[in-house]
Amino acid sequence: MLICGASFAGLTVARELAGSGARVLVLDRYEIGERQTSACAAPTAWLSALGLDASVKQTFGDLVIHTPQTSVRMDLPWNFSTFDYRTLCVLLWEQCEAEFETATVEGRAASPNGDATIRVATDRGELAAPLVVDALGWRRVLGSGAPVQPPKARLSRGLEVHPWGSDADLEIWIERGVVPAGYGWSFPASDELRVGVGSFDPRFHVKQPTVDLAERLQLPSVRYQGNWIPHRLRPAVDSGVFFAGDSAGHCLPLTAEGIRTAFYFAIACGRQLRAVHEGAKPRPRALADYAAFSDSHRWKFEALLRVQQLIPRVSPRLLSLALRGMQRKRFVDWSFGHYLSIAPPEFTSAVGDPSQARVAA
């Protein structure tokens, strides 16, 4: 098996195959844990369920949301943690039974007629495997057809700075003065702050808004990192290839949370690959089942996308009034409970075919 991409999704797929006896090769252009491209935060229960507690930097039980008219503090029904990217990737890799090579995946290579294997072109030559996963990110390198590039692609734009420092609060800013459509954030991680701005409109550049937010917090704009963030599901299979993580659009609209969904769908993908390897089902059936599993979540993603599109149209005053009402404990528990259930941590220990899994609405 060939897994292209060694970040959250790719490493989780490989982890799910441990103990299967399958020969697995993981490819990435960077060494494992070398390049962080996100704010690196996830529900603490997910990190614990995957044995990643040692990567946790700081844990939060509440969330502070700012608008121009108000600030509200929400007491969350579950904890959220920032983590160290390199440590988390190394911990995931230690749970894998796979080989790793550095190589840049360039795309699909032509396969001879009648050849059931999938050929992948890299800067170090071609590789062939009967089962291939694209976990390379939003570019969807192994997809059929020409890749859709921003700003036409369904992508958000995010950028953050990482000044040294500490804070006790996980904070979000929903202010048009920060970004017309999107939000700003501050995710403390013990000895550093991850401060950034994300725009739902890929045409809106976020460097200056990020600098402005950092200055507002009296922080230097240092150690930049940024990335494109998908905000719509894409087909989870294409021409015999499995897609997981950002390459399949497995990133929740509105919140841009993509790490736990990468874990979640990668586990489902890994279980399908294991079933094929163990002879429990043929590859076409595994592809169809994985596609159906991903598509069964589409309505939840589309519902969040509609809210993402609505919020910039709501007046700041009305938004502030709504947030004050939403901070009631009963509503917070209900809404955040449903939000977590989109990709619940209990899925890590679920038994059986993921195509048969049913996740609470």
TAFENTA-V665344 format. One record per run of one state. SS is the DSSP state (hx for helix, st for strand, lp for the rest). FROM is the first residue (numbers start at 1). LEN is the number of residues. If there is no record, write none. Layout:
[[SS,FROM,LEN] [SS,FROM,LEN]]
This chain:
[[lp,1,1] [st,2,3] [lp,5,3] [hx,8,9] [lp,17,8] [st,25,4] [lp,29,12] [st,41,3] [hx,44,6] [lp,50,3] [hx,53,3] [st,56,11] [lp,67,4] [st,71,13] [lp,84,1] [hx,85,10] [lp,95,4] [st,99,4] [lp,103,2] [st,105,5] [lp,110,8] [st,118,5] [lp,123,2] [st,125,5] [lp,130,2] [st,132,3] [lp,135,20] [st,155,7] [lp,162,2] [st,164,1] [lp,165,6] [st,171,3] [lp,174,8] [st,182,8] [lp,190,2] [st,192,8] [lp,200,7] [hx,207,10] [lp,217,8] [st,225,6] [lp,231,6] [st,237,2] [lp,239,2] [st,241,3] [lp,244,1] [hx,245,4] [lp,249,10] [hx,259,19] [lp,278,5] [hx,283,13] [lp,296,2] [hx,298,14] [lp,312,4] [hx,316,11] [lp,327,2] [hx,329,13] [lp,342,3] [hx,345,5] [lp,350,4] [hx,354,3] [lp,357,5]]
